[in-house]
Amino acid sequence: MAFSSAVEVLNQIIITHELGFISIEDYTQLRKIVESITNKLNALRNYQINK
């Protein structure tokens, strides 16, 4: 559920940038943060599966 929420946030960030509400710099920074979170969630999921 957390992964899906993070992807939803990413979609909102993309839309916000496309509509011109945030700059490319803010978009890039926010995208990196969300990607970091989703990578950590994937690592946690993989750890739990392989445990």
N, C-alpha and C positions, 0 to 999 in steps of 0.2 A: 504494500500500500504506500509506503514511503517513497519507493522508486517512482511509482505512478504520479505521485504528487510532485516530485521533483521535475519530472518530464512536463507536467502541466505548467509549472512555474516557468520552465524554459520556453514553452510555447507562448506564454504571456509576454516574456521578455522579447521574443522574436516579433510578435505583433506590435508591441510598444515601440520597438525600433523602426519597424516598417512604416508605422504611422507618424514617425518623426518626433516622438515624445522624449526619446533619449538619444544621446550622441553615440557614434560608433565606438568611442572609447569606453563609455559606460556599458554598452552592449557587450563588448569584448570582455570586460572585467566580470560582469555578471555571469556571462556564459561560462567562463573559466571556473567560477565559484560553483555553479550548478554541476558542471562536469566533474569537479573534484568530489562533490557530495555523492553523485551517482556512482562514481568509481569506488568510493568507500562502501556504499551500500551493496554494490556487486561483490566486493571482496568479503563483506560480512556474510552475504548469502552463500557464496561459494564455500566459505569456512564452515558454515552450519551444515551444508549438504554433505561435505566430505568428512565431517567429524565422526 
